Amino acid sequence: MKLIKKAKLTSEASKEVPNTSIYDISINDIAGNAVDFSQLKGKKILFVNVASKCGFTKQYKELQELDDNYKNSLTIIGCPCNQFGGQEPGDASQIQEFCSLNYGVEFLITEKIKVKGNSKHPLYKWLTSKEQNGKKNSSVKWNFQKYLVDENGNLIDYYYSTTKPTSKKITKHL
């Protein structure tokens, strides 16, 4: 009986553990320079796991449109990932050249990372874990899944690949 009460107390206490801040997470941009998320306080952030050889790759165009239209209130961050069908095989310079030449991408692209599994980057651990983000659990199903964070670093919601970047589901928050 005492063990049950102790377990119950432990689970109650774990509900009170504060979530981790997105602003404490470290990541590098595509050129290897550190990105300081705390400089983005006051702006919404849209994180997207991107890939160059995916059926959703054309979403780069709409992501750039969002970046152009909401530049003062939104930061878009593309996170290259090769975990879905090997659709991002390039190195940093190939990815950067592809995005720039084919889609005129000017928004931030990070280093290539893992968004699922045991080697998941801390950014995606935060985005997909209710324990860390304080909102909900999720898993990344495919390339171009989107996560929207508010001006104070709180997760708003996530959107599957089929949700276009300029969809009302996303823009209603902007």
RAVEN-V596406 format. One record per residue. RES is the residue in three letters. SS is DSSP state (H for helix, E for strand, C for the rest). PHI is phi in degrees with one decimal (999 if undefined). OMEGA is omega in whole degrees, 0 to 359 (999 if undefined). Layout:
RES|SS|PHI|OMEGA, RES|SS|PHI|OMEGA
This chain:
MET|C|999|180, LYS|H|-64.6|179, LEU|H|-63.8|180, ILE|H|-64.6|179, LYS|H|-61.9|180, LYS|H|-63.0|179, ALA|H|-62.7|180, LYS|H|-64.0|178, LEU|H|-63.3|180, THR|H|-62.6|180, SER|H|-68.8|176, GLU|H|-65.7|180, ALA|H|-64.5|182, SER|H|-66.5|177, LYS|H|-67.8|183, GLU|C|-92.6|180, VAL|C|-68.2|181, PRO|C|-67.3|179, ASN|C|-76.1|178, THR|C|-73.5|177, SER|C|-90.1|175, ILE|H|-59.5|183, TYR|H|-72.9|179, ASP|H|-94.8|184, ILE|C|-85.0|179, SER|E|-105.4|174, ILE|E|-155.5|177, ASN|E|-105.6|173, ASP|E|-77.4|185, ILE|C|-60.8|180, ALA|C|-89.5|178, GLY|C|92.2|178, ASN|C|-89.4|181, ALA|E|-64.0|176, VAL|E|-105.6|180, ASP|E|-105.1|181, PHE|H|-60.0|182, SER|H|-63.7|176, GLN|H|-72.0|181, LEU|H|-97.3|177, LYS|C|-56.0|182, GLY|C|95.4|177, LYS|C|-124.9|172, LYS|E|-75.6|178, ILE|E|-127.7|174, LEU|E|-111.9|178, PHE|E|-94.5|181, VAL|E|-138.0|173, ASN|E|-81.7|190, VAL|E|-111.6|178, ALA|C|-153.9|185, SER|C|-81.3|186, LYS|C|-120.6|184, CYS|C|-115.2|175, GLY|C|-61.8|179, PHE|C|-94.4|184, THR|C|-56.2|180, LYS|C|-62.0|177, GLN|H|-65.4|174, TYR|H|-53.4|182, LYS|H|-61.4|180, GLU|H|-68.1|177, LEU|H|-63.7|178, GLN|H|-67.0|176, GLU|H|-60.3|177, LEU|H|-58.7|180, ASP|H|-60.1|179, ASP|H|-65.0|186, ASN|H|-77.9|185, TYR|C|-123.9|186, LYS|C|-50.5|183, ASN|C|-78.3|185, SER|C|-123.9|185, LEU|E|-138.6|171, THR|E|-117.8|177, ILE|E|-100.8|180, ILE|E|-129.0|177, GLY|E|-91.0|182, CYS|E|-118.5|180, PRO|E|-59.3|182, CYS|C|-146.5|181, ASN|C|-110.7|186, GLN|C|-88.0|182, PHE|C|-117.5|177, GLY|C|67.2|180, GLY|C|57.5|188, GLN|C|-89.1|172, GLU|C|-135.0|184, PRO|C|-80.4|187, GLY|C|-70.6|173, ASP|C|-87.8|186, ALA|H|-54.9|183, SER|H|-68.7|178, GLN|H|-66.1|180, ILE|H|-63.6|181, GLN|H|-61.1|180, GLU|H|-64.6|179, PHE|H|-58.5|183, CYS|H|-62.9|182, SER|H|-70.8|184, LEU|H|-69.5|186, ASN|H|-87.7|186, TYR|H|-131.7|180, GLY|C|60.1|184, VAL|C|-64.0|176, GLU|C|-117.0|180, PHE|C|-74.8|185, LEU|E|-65.7|172, ILE|E|-116.2|181, THR|E|-91.7|170, GLU|C|-61.0|177, LYS|C|-69.6|183, ILE|C|-133.1|172, LYS|C|-103.5|183, VAL|C|-112.8|178, LYS|C|-151.7|177, GLY|C|84.1|185, ASN|C|-66.0|181, SER|C|-100.3|181, LYS|C|-55.5|179, HIS|C|-63.2|179, PRO|H|-53.5|177, LEU|H|-59.4|181, TYR|H|-77.6|170, LYS|H|-62.6|179, TRP|H|-66.6|183, LEU|H|-62.2|187, THR|H|-102.6|184, SER|C|-117.7|177, LYS|H|-58.2|179, GLU|H|-58.8|181, GLN|H|-95.2|185, ASN|H|-90.1|177, GLY|C|75.7|185, LYS|C|-118.8|183, LYS|C|-161.2|173, ASN|C|-89.5|175, SER|C|-157.1|171, SER|C|-137.2|180, VAL|C|-80.8|185, LYS|C|-91.0|183, TRP|C|-166.3|176, ASN|C|-60.1|177, PHE|C|67.5|168, GLN|C|-76.6|188, LYS|E|-118.2|177, TYR|E|-127.4|181, LEU|E|-106.6|181, VAL|E|-116.8|182, ASP|C|-81.1|185, GLU|C|-63.9|181, ASN|C|-105.5|178, GLY|C|84.6|179, ASN|C|-101.2|176, LEU|E|-64.8|174, ILE|E|-87.7|181, ASP|E|-173.8|174, TYR|E|-126.9|186, TYR|E|-138.3|180, TYR|C|-68.8|183, SER|C|-54.2|183, THR|C|-71.1|177, THR|C|-80.8|181, LYS|C|-68.7|180, PRO|C|-56.7|181, THR|C|-94.2|178, SER|C|-62.4|176, LYS|H|-58.6|178, LYS|H|-56.6|180, ILE|H|-95.1|187, THR|H|-66.2|178, LYS|C|-62.6|179, HIS|C|-89.7|185, LEU|C|-96.3|999
